[in-house]
Amino acid sequence: MNIKETVIMCCKEVIEKSKGNIEVDMDTVISRDTGIDSLGIVNLVLELEDKFGVELDNYLADIRKCETVRDLAGVMTGVIEKE
């Protein structure tokens, strides 16, 4: 599974726990299209850390700026490349 697919999977898992089944793709606007709130974002960060085996503390500002799943996948690609 590549980075983009893993990010989509993590988003789906977090969203399904709180909002039910919502279609997620690379152009999904995280807050508007999914209704995910700040607690959901925290859970998403934890899920990403678990799936990728990385610490994201130093990237939280970048993650908060992400509007779409594509943006988030871009941040995660940068994180993985630096590790």
PyMOL Python script that loads the backbone (N, CA, C, O; Angstrom):
from pymol import cmd

cmd.read_pdbstr("""\
ATOM      1  N   MET A   1       0.850  -1.176   0.000  1.00  0.00           N
ATOM      2  CA  MET A   1       0.000   0.000   0.000  1.00  0.00           C
ATOM      3  C   MET A   1       0.900   1.246   0.000  1.00  0.00           C
ATOM      4  O   MET A   1       1.856   1.324   0.771  1.00  0.00           O
ATOM      5  N   ASN A   2       0.593   2.202  -0.855  1.00  0.00           N
ATOM      6  CA  ASN A   2       1.425   3.400  -0.922  1.00  0.00           C
ATOM      7  C   ASN A   2       0.938   4.468   0.065  1.00  0.00           C
ATOM      8  O   ASN A   2      -0.055   4.274   0.766  1.00  0.00           O
ATOM      9  N   ILE A   3       1.643   5.578   0.107  1.00  0.00           N
ATOM     10  CA  ILE A   3       1.345   6.629   1.079  1.00  0.00           C
ATOM     11  C   ILE A   3      -0.067   7.181   0.878  1.00  0.00           C
ATOM     12  O   ILE A   3      -0.811   7.344   1.845  1.00  0.00           O
ATOM     13  N   LYS A   4      -0.434   7.466  -0.361  1.00  0.00           N
ATOM     14  CA  LYS A   4      -1.764   8.031  -0.623  1.00  0.00           C
ATOM     15  C   LYS A   4      -2.868   7.084  -0.177  1.00  0.00           C
ATOM     16  O   LYS A   4      -3.827   7.504   0.471  1.00  0.00           O
ATOM     17  N   GLU A   5      -2.736   5.815  -0.519  1.00  0.00           N
ATOM     18  CA  GLU A   5      -3.750   4.834  -0.128  1.00  0.00           C
ATOM     19  C   GLU A   5      -3.839   4.700   1.392  1.00  0.00           C
ATOM     20  O   GLU A   5      -4.928   4.553   1.946  1.00  0.00           O
ATOM     21  N   THR A   6      -2.689   4.751   2.058  1.00  0.00           N
ATOM     22  CA  THR A   6      -2.671   4.636   3.514  1.00  0.00           C
ATOM     23  C   THR A   6      -3.321   5.843   4.168  1.00  0.00           C
ATOM     24  O   THR A   6      -4.052   5.694   5.148  1.00  0.00           O
ATOM     25  N   VAL A   7      -3.067   7.039   3.642  1.00  0.00           N
ATOM     26  CA  VAL A   7      -3.691   8.256   4.183  1.00  0.00           C
ATOM     27  C   VAL A   7      -5.206   8.189   4.005  1.00  0.00           C
ATOM     28  O   VAL A   7      -5.951   8.521   4.927  1.00  0.00           O
ATOM     29  N   ILE A   8      -5.669   7.763   2.832  1.00  0.00           N
ATOM     30  CA  ILE A   8      -7.104   7.630   2.596  1.00  0.00           C
ATOM     31  C   ILE A   8      -7.699   6.622   3.573  1.00  0.00           C
ATOM     32  O   ILE A   8      -8.754   6.870   4.157  1.00  0.00           O
ATOM     33  N   MET A   9      -7.030   5.491   3.753  1.00  0.00           N
ATOM     34  CA  MET A   9      -7.512   4.460   4.670  1.00  0.00           C
ATOM     35  C   MET A   9      -7.613   5.001   6.100  1.00  0.00           C
ATOM     36  O   MET A   9      -8.600   4.750   6.791  1.00  0.00           O
ATOM     37  N   CYS A  10      -6.596   5.741   6.541  1.00  0.00           N
ATOM     38  CA  CYS A  10      -6.617   6.316   7.891  1.00  0.00           C
ATOM     39  C   CYS A  10      -7.774   7.302   8.037  1.00  0.00           C
ATOM     40  O   CYS A  10      -8.472   7.295   9.052  1.00  0.00           O
ATOM     41  N   CYS A  11      -7.978   8.142   7.037  1.00  0.00           N
ATOM     42  CA  CYS A  11      -9.092   9.096   7.080  1.00  0.00           C
ATOM     43  C   CYS A  11     -10.420   8.367   7.178  1.00  0.00           C
ATOM     44  O   CYS A  11     -11.274   8.735   7.985  1.00  0.00           O
ATOM     45  N   LYS A  12     -10.600   7.336   6.363  1.00  0.00           N
ATOM     46  CA  LYS A  12     -11.849   6.569   6.390  1.00  0.00           C
ATOM     47  C   LYS A  12     -12.080   5.937   7.752  1.00  0.00           C
ATOM     48  O   LYS A  12     -13.194   5.973   8.275  1.00  0.00           O
ATOM     49  N   GLU A  13     -11.035   5.360   8.328  1.00  0.00           N
ATOM     50  CA  GLU A  13     -11.176   4.696   9.628  1.00  0.00           C
ATOM     51  C   GLU A  13     -11.599   5.672  10.717  1.00  0.00           C
ATOM     52  O   GLU A  13     -12.481   5.369  11.520  1.00  0.00           O
ATOM     53  N   VAL A  14     -10.973   6.837  10.744  1.00  0.00           N
ATOM     54  CA  VAL A  14     -11.302   7.834  11.768  1.00  0.00           C
ATOM     55  C   VAL A  14     -12.707   8.388  11.552  1.00  0.00           C
ATOM     56  O   VAL A  14     -13.461   8.557  12.510  1.00  0.00           O
ATOM     57  N   ILE A  15     -13.056   8.669  10.319  1.00  0.00           N
ATOM     58  CA  ILE A  15     -14.364   9.237  10.011  1.00  0.00           C
ATOM     59  C   ILE A  15     -15.475   8.231  10.314  1.00  0.00           C
ATOM     60  O   ILE A  15     -16.512   8.596  10.868  1.00  0.00           O
ATOM     61  N   GLU A  16     -15.258   6.967   9.951  1.00  0.00           N
ATOM     62  CA  GLU A  16     -16.281   5.945  10.190  1.00  0.00           C
ATOM     63  C   GLU A  16     -16.588   5.779  11.673  1.00  0.00           C
ATOM     64  O   GLU A  16     -17.725   5.485  12.043  1.00  0.00           O
ATOM     65  N   LYS A  17     -15.580   5.968  12.526  1.00  0.00           N
ATOM     66  CA  LYS A  17     -15.799   5.829  13.968  1.00  0.00           C
ATOM     67  C   LYS A  17     -16.713   6.914  14.515  1.00  0.00           C
ATOM     68  O   LYS A  17     -17.453   6.680  15.470  1.00  0.00           O
ATOM     69  N   SER A  18     -16.668   8.108  13.913  1.00  0.00           N
ATOM     70  CA  SER A  18     -17.454   9.208  14.467  1.00  0.00           C
ATOM     71  C   SER A  18     -18.628   9.641  13.586  1.00  0.00           C
ATOM     72  O   SER A  18     -19.648  10.100  14.101  1.00  0.00           O
ATOM     73  N   LYS A  19     -18.497   9.503  12.288  1.00  0.00           N
ATOM     74  CA  LYS A  19     -19.518  10.044  11.390  1.00  0.00           C
ATOM     75  C   LYS A  19     -20.222   8.993  10.538  1.00  0.00           C
ATOM     76  O   LYS A  19     -21.195   9.310   9.854  1.00  0.00           O
ATOM     77  N   GLY A  20     -19.757   7.771  10.568  1.00  0.00           N
ATOM     78  CA  GLY A  20     -20.349   6.744   9.717  1.00  0.00           C
ATOM     79  C   GLY A  20     -19.597   6.627   8.407  1.00  0.00           C
ATOM     80  O   GLY A  20     -18.473   7.114   8.283  1.00  0.00           O
ATOM     81  N   ASN A  21     -20.200   5.996   7.452  1.00  0.00           N
ATOM     82  CA  ASN A  21     -19.549   5.720   6.173  1.00  0.00           C
ATOM     83  C   ASN A  21     -19.648   6.926   5.247  1.00  0.00           C
ATOM     84  O   ASN A  21     -20.733   7.250   4.764  1.00  0.00           O
ATOM     85  N   ILE A  22     -18.533   7.586   4.999  1.00  0.00           N
ATOM     86  CA  ILE A  22     -18.461   8.733   4.099  1.00  0.00           C
ATOM     87  C   ILE A  22     -17.385   8.430   3.068  1.00  0.00           C
ATOM     88  O   ILE A  22     -16.293   7.977   3.412  1.00  0.00           O
ATOM     89  N   GLU A  23     -17.700   8.682   1.805  1.00  0.00           N
ATOM     90  CA  GLU A  23     -16.729   8.442   0.733  1.00  0.00           C
ATOM     91  C   GLU A  23     -15.565   9.422   0.876  1.00  0.00           C
ATOM     92  O   GLU A  23     -15.772  10.621   1.066  1.00  0.00           O
ATOM     93  N   VAL A  24     -14.351   8.905   0.783  1.00  0.00           N
ATOM     94  CA  VAL A  24     -13.152   9.721   0.917  1.00  0.00           C
ATOM     95  C   VAL A  24     -12.245   9.448  -0.276  1.00  0.00           C
ATOM     96  O   VAL A  24     -11.948   8.298  -0.598  1.00  0.00           O
ATOM     97  N   ASP A  25     -11.806  10.536  -0.932  1.00  0.00           N
ATOM     98  CA  ASP A  25     -10.815  10.410  -1.995  1.00  0.00           C
ATOM     99  C   ASP A  25      -9.790  11.530  -1.833  1.00  0.00           C
ATOM    100  O   ASP A  25      -9.841  12.277  -0.855  1.00  0.00           O
ATOM    101  N   MET A  26      -8.884  11.652  -2.756  1.00  0.00           N
ATOM    102  CA  MET A  26      -7.800  12.623  -2.622  1.00  0.00           C
ATOM    103  C   MET A  26      -8.292  14.072  -2.592  1.00  0.00           C
ATOM    104  O   MET A  26      -7.624  14.941  -2.031  1.00  0.00           O
ATOM    105  N   ASP A  27      -9.447  14.335  -3.187  1.00  0.00           N
ATOM    106  CA  ASP A  27      -9.955  15.708  -3.241  1.00  0.00           C
ATOM    107  C   ASP A  27     -10.975  16.022  -2.149  1.00  0.00           C
ATOM    108  O   ASP A  27     -11.559  17.106  -2.141  1.00  0.00           O
ATOM    109  N   THR A  28     -11.190  15.090  -1.235  1.00  0.00           N
ATOM    110  CA  THR A  28     -12.102  15.329  -0.120  1.00  0.00           C
ATOM    111  C   THR A  28     -11.548  16.442   0.761  1.00  0.00           C
ATOM    112  O   THR A  28     -10.396  16.390   1.191  1.00  0.00           O
ATOM    113  N   VAL A  29     -12.379  17.454   1.028  1.00  0.00           N
ATOM    114  CA  VAL A  29     -12.005  18.525   1.946  1.00  0.00           C
ATOM    115  C   VAL A  29     -12.275  17.998   3.353  1.00  0.00           C
ATOM    116  O   VAL A  29     -13.416  17.712   3.716  1.00  0.00           O
ATOM    117  N   ILE A  30     -11.220  17.877   4.126  1.00  0.00           N
ATOM    118  CA  ILE A  30     -11.282  17.143   5.388  1.00  0.00           C
ATOM    119  C   ILE A  30     -12.360  17.681   6.326  1.00  0.00           C
ATOM    120  O   ILE A  30     -13.199  16.912   6.794  1.00  0.00           O
ATOM    121  N   SER A  31     -12.357  18.960   6.607  1.00  0.00           N
ATOM    122  CA  SER A  31     -13.329  19.476   7.587  1.00  0.00           C
ATOM    123  C   SER A  31     -14.723  19.630   6.986  1.00  0.00           C
ATOM    124  O   SER A  31     -15.708  19.265   7.629  1.00  0.00           O
ATOM    125  N   ARG A  32     -14.829  20.152   5.789  1.00  0.00           N
ATOM    126  CA  ARG A  32     -16.145  20.428   5.192  1.00  0.00           C
ATOM    127  C   ARG A  32     -16.861  19.154   4.747  1.00  0.00           C
ATOM    128  O   ARG A  32     -18.029  18.954   5.078  1.00  0.00           O
ATOM    129  N   ASP A  33     -16.178  18.303   4.010  1.00  0.00           N
ATOM    130  CA  ASP A  33     -16.836  17.133   3.425  1.00  0.00           C
ATOM    131  C   ASP A  33     -17.054  16.005   4.421  1.00  0.00           C
ATOM    132  O   ASP A  33     -17.956  15.188   4.239  1.00  0.00           O
ATOM    133  N   THR A  34     -16.249  15.949   5.460  1.00  0.00           N
ATOM    134  CA  THR A  34     -16.348  14.838   6.401  1.00  0.00           C
ATOM    135  C   THR A  34     -16.971  15.236   7.730  1.00  0.00           C
ATOM    136  O   THR A  34     -17.445  14.376   8.473  1.00  0.00           O
ATOM    137  N   GLY A  35     -16.976  16.520   8.035  1.00  0.00           N
ATOM    138  CA  GLY A  35     -17.502  16.982   9.310  1.00  0.00           C
ATOM    139  C   GLY A  35     -16.587  16.645  10.477  1.00  0.00           C
ATOM    140  O   GLY A  35     -16.999  16.721  11.634  1.00  0.00           O
ATOM    141  N   ILE A  36     -15.360  16.277  10.180  1.00  0.00           N
ATOM    142  CA  ILE A  36     -14.409  15.905  11.227  1.00  0.00           C
ATOM    143  C   ILE A  36     -14.051  17.149  12.046  1.00  0.00           C
ATOM    144  O   ILE A  36     -13.808  18.219  11.487  1.00  0.00           O
ATOM    145  N   ASP A  37     -14.023  17.002  13.352  1.00  0.00           N
ATOM    146  CA  ASP A  37     -13.735  18.120  14.242  1.00  0.00           C
ATOM    147  C   ASP A  37     -12.303  18.014  14.774  1.00  0.00           C
ATOM    148  O   ASP A  37     -11.531  17.165  14.327  1.00  0.00           O
ATOM    149  N   SER A  38     -11.959  18.871  15.720  1.00  0.00           N
ATOM    150  CA  SER A  38     -10.585  18.900  16.230  1.00  0.00           C
ATOM    151  C   SER A  38     -10.207  17.589  16.916  1.00  0.00           C
ATOM    152  O   SER A  38      -9.061  17.151  16.811  1.00  0.00           O
ATOM    153  N   LEU A  39     -11.139  16.962  17.607  1.00  0.00           N
ATOM    154  CA  LEU A  39     -10.857  15.659  18.212  1.00  0.00           C
ATOM    155  C   LEU A  39     -10.628  14.611  17.128  1.00  0.00           C
ATOM    156  O   LEU A  39      -9.772  13.738  17.270  1.00  0.00           O
ATOM    157  N   GLY A  40     -11.385  14.699  16.064  1.00  0.00           N
ATOM    158  CA  GLY A  40     -11.189  13.794  14.937  1.00  0.00           C
ATOM    159  C   GLY A  40      -9.819  13.965  14.310  1.00  0.00           C
ATOM    160  O   GLY A  40      -9.192  12.987  13.903  1.00  0.00           O
ATOM    161  N   ILE A  41      -9.349  15.208  14.229  1.00  0.00           N
ATOM    162  CA  ILE A  41      -8.017  15.471  13.689  1.00  0.00           C
ATOM    163  C   ILE A  41      -6.961  14.843  14.589  1.00  0.00           C
ATOM    164  O   ILE A  41      -6.000  14.253  14.096  1.00  0.00           O
ATOM    165  N   VAL A  42      -7.129  14.961  15.896  1.00  0.00           N
ATOM    166  CA  VAL A  42      -6.195  14.331  16.838  1.00  0.00           C
ATOM    167  C   VAL A  42      -6.171  12.820  16.607  1.00  0.00           C
ATOM    168  O   VAL A  42      -5.104  12.210  16.535  1.00  0.00           O
ATOM    169  N   ASN A  43      -7.358  12.228  16.491  1.00  0.00           N
ATOM    170  CA  ASN A  43      -7.433  10.788  16.237  1.00  0.00           C
ATOM    171  C   ASN A  43      -6.799  10.421  14.901  1.00  0.00           C
ATOM    172  O   ASN A  43      -6.164   9.373  14.781  1.00  0.00           O
ATOM    173  N   LEU A  44      -6.967  11.276  13.902  1.00  0.00           N
ATOM    174  CA  LEU A  44      -6.356  11.043  12.595  1.00  0.00           C
ATOM    175  C   LEU A  44      -4.835  11.071  12.700  1.00  0.00           C
ATOM    176  O   LEU A  44      -4.158  10.217  12.127  1.00  0.00           O
ATOM    177  N   VAL A  45      -4.299  12.041  13.423  1.00  0.00           N
ATOM    178  CA  VAL A  45      -2.847  12.126  13.617  1.00  0.00           C
ATOM    179  C   VAL A  45      -2.334  10.863  14.314  1.00  0.00           C
ATOM    180  O   VAL A  45      -1.307  10.307  13.923  1.00  0.00           O
ATOM    181  N   LEU A  46      -3.041  10.419  15.332  1.00  0.00           N
ATOM    182  CA  LEU A  46      -2.635   9.201  16.043  1.00  0.00           C
ATOM    183  C   LEU A  46      -2.675   7.989  15.122  1.00  0.00           C
ATOM    184  O   LEU A  46      -1.790   7.134  15.174  1.00  0.00           O
ATOM    185  N   GLU A  47      -3.688   7.916  14.290  1.00  0.00           N
ATOM    186  CA  GLU A  47      -3.816   6.806  13.338  1.00  0.00           C
ATOM    187  C   GLU A  47      -2.672   6.845  12.320  1.00  0.00           C
ATOM    188  O   GLU A  47      -2.096   5.809  11.989  1.00  0.00           O
ATOM    189  N   LEU A  48      -2.350   8.031  11.829  1.00  0.00           N
ATOM    190  CA  LEU A  48      -1.246   8.172  10.876  1.00  0.00           C
ATOM    191  C   LEU A  48       0.078   7.778  11.518  1.00  0.00           C
ATOM    192  O   LEU A  48       0.891   7.090  10.902  1.00  0.00           O
ATOM    193  N   GLU A  49       0.292   8.214  12.755  1.00  0.00           N
ATOM    194  CA  GLU A  49       1.521   7.836  13.466  1.00  0.00           C
ATOM    195  C   GLU A  49       1.625   6.322  13.594  1.00  0.00           C
ATOM    196  O   GLU A  49       2.697   5.748  13.403  1.00  0.00           O
ATOM    197  N   ASP A  50       0.522   5.688  13.914  1.00  0.00           N
ATOM    198  CA  ASP A  50       0.512   4.237  14.087  1.00  0.00           C
ATOM    199  C   ASP A  50       0.780   3.514  12.767  1.00  0.00           C
ATOM    200  O   ASP A  50       1.607   2.603  12.712  1.00  0.00           O
ATOM    201  N   LYS A  51       0.088   3.915  11.716  1.00  0.00           N
ATOM    202  CA  LYS A  51       0.223   3.232  10.421  1.00  0.00           C
ATOM    203  C   LYS A  51       1.601   3.425   9.798  1.00  0.00           C
ATOM    204  O   LYS A  51       2.148   2.510   9.183  1.00  0.00           O
ATOM    205  N   PHE A  52       2.157   4.628   9.965  1.00  0.00           N
ATOM    206  CA  PHE A  52       3.448   4.918   9.340  1.00  0.00           C
ATOM    207  C   PHE A  52       4.627   4.699  10.280  1.00  0.00           C
ATOM    208  O   PHE A  52       5.775   4.691   9.833  1.00  0.00           O
ATOM    209  N   GLY A  53       4.366   4.521  11.570  1.00  0.00           N
ATOM    210  CA  GLY A  53       5.445   4.306  12.532  1.00  0.00           C
ATOM    211  C   GLY A  53       6.344   5.519  12.703  1.00  0.00           C
ATOM    212  O   GLY A  53       7.560   5.388  12.844  1.00  0.00           O
ATOM    213  N   VAL A  54       5.733   6.707  12.688  1.00  0.00           N
ATOM    214  CA  VAL A  54       6.488   7.954  12.834  1.00  0.00           C
ATOM    215  C   VAL A  54       5.852   8.824  13.913  1.00  0.00           C
ATOM    216  O   VAL A  54       4.689   8.640  14.274  1.00  0.00           O
ATOM    217  N   GLU A  55       6.630   9.769  14.420  1.00  0.00           N
ATOM    218  CA  GLU A  55       6.129  10.792  15.338  1.00  0.00           C
ATOM    219  C   GLU A  55       5.808  12.031  14.517  1.00  0.00           C
ATOM    220  O   GLU A  55       6.631  12.473  13.715  1.00  0.00           O
ATOM    221  N   LEU A  56       4.636  12.589  14.706  1.00  0.00           N
ATOM    222  CA  LEU A  56       4.225  13.745  13.910  1.00  0.00           C
ATOM    223  C   LEU A  56       4.206  15.047  14.698  1.00  0.00           C
ATOM    224  O   LEU A  56       3.710  16.058  14.200  1.00  0.00           O
ATOM    225  N   ASP A  57       4.736  15.041  15.917  1.00  0.00           N
ATOM    226  CA  ASP A  57       4.725  16.246  16.748  1.00  0.00           C
ATOM    227  C   ASP A  57       5.313  17.455  16.034  1.00  0.00           C
ATOM    228  O   ASP A  57       4.783  18.559  16.156  1.00  0.00           O
ATOM    229  N   ASN A  58       6.384  17.268  15.302  1.00  0.00           N
ATOM    230  CA  ASN A  58       7.052  18.377  14.617  1.00  0.00           C
ATOM    231  C   ASN A  58       6.320  18.823  13.350  1.00  0.00           C
ATOM    232  O   ASN A  58       6.705  19.816  12.733  1.00  0.00           O
ATOM    233  N   TYR A  59       5.274  18.103  12.959  1.00  0.00           N
ATOM    234  CA  TYR A  59       4.571  18.391  11.712  1.00  0.00           C
ATOM    235  C   TYR A  59       3.116  18.819  11.941  1.00  0.00           C
ATOM    236  O   TYR A  59       2.354  18.960  10.984  1.00  0.00           O
ATOM    237  N   LEU A  60       2.735  19.023  13.192  1.00  0.00           N
ATOM    238  CA  LEU A  60       1.346  19.350  13.489  1.00  0.00           C
ATOM    239  C   LEU A  60       0.895  20.645  12.828  1.00  0.00           C
ATOM    240  O   LEU A  60      -0.246  20.739  12.376  1.00  0.00           O
ATOM    241  N   ALA A  61       1.766  21.639  12.764  1.00  0.00           N
ATOM    242  CA  ALA A  61       1.405  22.907  12.110  1.00  0.00           C
ATOM    243  C   ALA A  61       1.112  22.671  10.626  1.00  0.00           C
ATOM    244  O   ALA A  61       0.170  23.241  10.076  1.00  0.00           O
ATOM    245  N   ASP A  62       1.919  21.830   9.988  1.00  0.00           N
ATOM    246  CA  ASP A  62       1.696  21.512   8.574  1.00  0.00           C
ATOM    247  C   ASP A  62       0.400  20.725   8.391  1.00  0.00           C
ATOM    248  O   ASP A  62      -0.343  20.959   7.439  1.00  0.00           O
ATOM    249  N   ILE A  63       0.134  19.804   9.293  1.00  0.00           N
ATOM    250  CA  ILE A  63      -1.085  18.992   9.202  1.00  0.00           C
ATOM    251  C   ILE A  63      -2.318  19.867   9.381  1.00  0.00           C
ATOM    252  O   ILE A  63      -3.314  19.677   8.683  1.00  0.00           O
ATOM    253  N   ARG A  64      -2.266  20.822  10.307  1.00  0.00           N
ATOM    254  CA  ARG A  64      -3.409  21.713  10.533  1.00  0.00           C
ATOM    255  C   ARG A  64      -3.734  22.551   9.295  1.00  0.00           C
ATOM    256  O   ARG A  64      -4.886  22.937   9.100  1.00  0.00           O
ATOM    257  N   LYS A  65      -2.744  22.835   8.467  1.00  0.00           N
ATOM    258  CA  LYS A  65      -2.938  23.635   7.261  1.00  0.00           C
ATOM    259  C   LYS A  65      -3.573  22.838   6.123  1.00  0.00           C
ATOM    260  O   LYS A  65      -4.044  23.422   5.147  1.00  0.00           O
ATOM    261  N   CYS A  66      -3.589  21.529   6.239  1.00  0.00           N
ATOM    262  CA  CYS A  66      -4.120  20.674   5.174  1.00  0.00           C
ATOM    263  C   CYS A  66      -5.622  20.863   5.035  1.00  0.00           C
ATOM    264  O   CYS A  66      -6.369  20.751   6.007  1.00  0.00           O
ATOM    265  N   GLU A  67      -6.052  21.150   3.817  1.00  0.00           N
ATOM    266  CA  GLU A  67      -7.485  21.259   3.555  1.00  0.00           C
ATOM    267  C   GLU A  67      -8.041  19.967   2.987  1.00  0.00           C
ATOM    268  O   GLU A  67      -9.145  19.551   3.342  1.00  0.00           O
ATOM    269  N   THR A  68      -7.279  19.330   2.105  1.00  0.00           N
ATOM    270  CA  THR A  68      -7.763  18.118   1.447  1.00  0.00           C
ATOM    271  C   THR A  68      -6.928  16.915   1.850  1.00  0.00           C
ATOM    272  O   THR A  68      -5.850  17.045   2.429  1.00  0.00           O
ATOM    273  N   VAL A  69      -7.448  15.754   1.531  1.00  0.00           N
ATOM    274  CA  VAL A  69      -6.700  14.520   1.771  1.00  0.00           C
ATOM    275  C   VAL A  69      -5.420  14.543   0.940  1.00  0.00           C
ATOM    276  O   VAL A  69      -4.395  14.016   1.374  1.00  0.00           O
ATOM    277  N   ARG A  70      -5.464  15.140  -0.234  1.00  0.00           N
ATOM    278  CA  ARG A  70      -4.268  15.270  -1.080  1.00  0.00           C
ATOM    279  C   ARG A  70      -3.188  16.086  -0.358  1.00  0.00           C
ATOM    280  O   ARG A  70      -2.012  15.725  -0.394  1.00  0.00           O
ATOM    281  N   ASP A  71      -3.584  17.174   0.291  1.00  0.00           N
ATOM    282  CA  ASP A  71      -2.635  17.985   1.060  1.00  0.00           C
ATOM    283  C   ASP A  71      -1.999  17.154   2.172  1.00  0.00           C
ATOM    284  O   ASP A  71      -0.791  17.215   2.397  1.00  0.00           O
ATOM    285  N   LEU A  72      -2.829  16.383   2.858  1.00  0.00           N
ATOM    286  CA  LEU A  72      -2.344  15.546   3.956  1.00  0.00           C
ATOM    287  C   LEU A  72      -1.383  14.475   3.438  1.00  0.00           C
ATOM    288  O   LEU A  72      -0.364  14.193   4.069  1.00  0.00           O
ATOM    289  N   ALA A  73      -1.705  13.890   2.303  1.00  0.00           N
ATOM    290  CA  ALA A  73      -0.811  12.894   1.708  1.00  0.00           C
ATOM    291  C   ALA A  73       0.527  13.532   1.333  1.00  0.00           C
ATOM    292  O   ALA A  73       1.575  12.896   1.446  1.00  0.00           O
ATOM    293  N   GLY A  74       0.490  14.783   0.890  1.00  0.00           N
ATOM    294  CA  GLY A  74       1.726  15.499   0.570  1.00  0.00           C
ATOM    295  C   GLY A  74       2.595  15.709   1.796  1.00  0.00           C
ATOM    296  O   GLY A  74       3.812  15.531   1.740  1.00  0.00           O
ATOM    297  N   VAL A  75       1.972  16.088   2.902  1.00  0.00           N
ATOM    298  CA  VAL A  75       2.717  16.261   4.153  1.00  0.00           C
ATOM    299  C   VAL A  75       3.313  14.925   4.580  1.00  0.00           C
ATOM    300  O   VAL A  75       4.481  14.854   4.964  1.00  0.00           O
ATOM    301  N   MET A  76       2.513  13.873   4.513  1.00  0.00           N
ATOM    302  CA  MET A  76       3.002  12.558   4.932  1.00  0.00           C
ATOM    303  C   MET A  76       4.125  12.058   4.020  1.00  0.00           C
ATOM    304  O   MET A  76       5.047  11.391   4.489  1.00  0.00           O
ATOM    305  N   THR A  77       4.059  12.364   2.757  1.00  0.00           N
ATOM    306  CA  THR A  77       5.141  11.998   1.842  1.00  0.00           C
ATOM    307  C   THR A  77       6.429  12.683   2.265  1.00  0.00           C
ATOM    308  O   THR A  77       7.489  12.058   2.285  1.00  0.00           O
ATOM    309  N   GLY A  78       6.344  13.967   2.604  1.00  0.00           N
ATOM    310  CA  GLY A  78       7.511  14.692   3.090  1.00  0.00           C
ATOM    311  C   GLY A  78       8.054  14.123   4.383  1.00  0.00           C
ATOM    312  O   GLY A  78       9.268  14.039   4.569  1.00  0.00           O
ATOM    313  N   VAL A  79       7.162  13.732   5.277  1.00  0.00           N
ATOM    314  CA  VAL A  79       7.592  13.151   6.555  1.00  0.00           C
ATOM    315  C   VAL A  79       8.322  11.832   6.304  1.00  0.00           C
ATOM    316  O   VAL A  79       9.399  11.604   6.856  1.00  0.00           O
ATOM    317  N   ILE A  80       7.752  10.978   5.489  1.00  0.00           N
ATOM    318  CA  ILE A  80       8.340   9.669   5.214  1.00  0.00           C
ATOM    319  C   ILE A  80       9.698   9.824   4.531  1.00  0.00           C
ATOM    320  O   ILE A  80      10.633   9.083   4.834  1.00  0.00           O
ATOM    321  N   GLU A  81       9.810  10.772   3.621  1.00  0.00           N
ATOM    322  CA  GLU A  81      11.077  10.985   2.919  1.00  0.00           C
ATOM    323  C   GLU A  81      12.177  11.451   3.877  1.00  0.00           C
ATOM    324  O   GLU A  81      13.351  11.149   3.667  1.00  0.00           O
ATOM    325  N   LYS A  82      11.799  12.183   4.928  1.00  0.00           N
ATOM    326  CA  LYS A  82      12.788  12.682   5.890  1.00  0.00           C
ATOM    327  C   LYS A  82      13.218  11.612   6.894  1.00  0.00           C
ATOM    328  O   LYS A  82      14.302  11.703   7.470  1.00  0.00           O
ATOM    329  N   GLU A  83      12.378  10.605   7.103  1.00  0.00           N
ATOM    330  CA  GLU A  83      12.669   9.559   8.088  1.00  0.00           C
ATOM    331  C   GLU A  83      13.710   8.579   7.572  1.00  0.00           C
ATOM    332  O   GLU A  83      14.071   7.635   8.275  1.00  0.00           O
TER     333      GLU A  83
END
""", "prot")
cmd.dss("prot")
cmd.show_as("cartoon", "prot")
cmd.util.cbc("prot")
cmd.orient("prot")
